[in-house]
């Protein structure tokens, strides 16, 4: 049974939380950074939005259009770390969703993390061990050290609930270094949803929805959460593609209108 987008919601923060000094956090940050010669600057923490992964994921969960039952699996994905690392987010979300789910995070892969999570979820689904997957994608921008990428980003979170029926079903996942080569010839009536880091000139032969700047790991998933039903009704296939500006690696996810919806 393919994984199918059953429901989705997104949240983009337009506020900041006040900073509160935390000795444990400061010590942890300094101990983490010092072996790499990276200076810690508490001023940067104080200036940031101070919105952590748990808050972003909870806001996306609250934005769901309908109540969500207990999923078989909860995966939290992110391209850059949480500013407050002392909460196991996947276990916390499992608790909020009723408890008892297999839950874990996928990280250290940049914006490729959500695509990897879908590979994992798809493998579990094929084995019969996962019928419903709660996938969370989160971006936060508060760091106690310089991270050049974040000054142009917003804190955001996406919750995608995959199940046996819904709007768009996952058809294929591809990975490589040349996004145009990965796209190939997707066929007529296909929408290419491109992340903000992809050169739009390379996609001039496709019908393209390009995600605006302001997101990193959440980019194409923000668009999918907002438009998945509309796109399922309008296109024969939807191709999510993103290129990580840090590594140049590209990922593609091909989704098609669910077979149940077409019957």
Secondary structure, 3 states (H helix, E strand, C coil): CCCEEEEEEEEECCCCCCCCCCHHHHHHHHHHHHCCCCCCCHHHHHHCCCCCHHHHHHHHHHCCCCCCCCCCEEEEEECCCCCCCCCCHHHHHHHHCCCCCEEEEECCCHHHHHHHHHHHHHHHHHCCCCCCEEEEEEECCCCCCCCHHHHHCCCEEEEEEEECCCCEEEEEEEEECCHHHHHCCCCCCEEEEECCCCCHHHHCCCEEEECCCCCCCCHHHHHHHHHHHHHHHHCCEEEEEEECCCCCCEEEEEEEECHHHHC
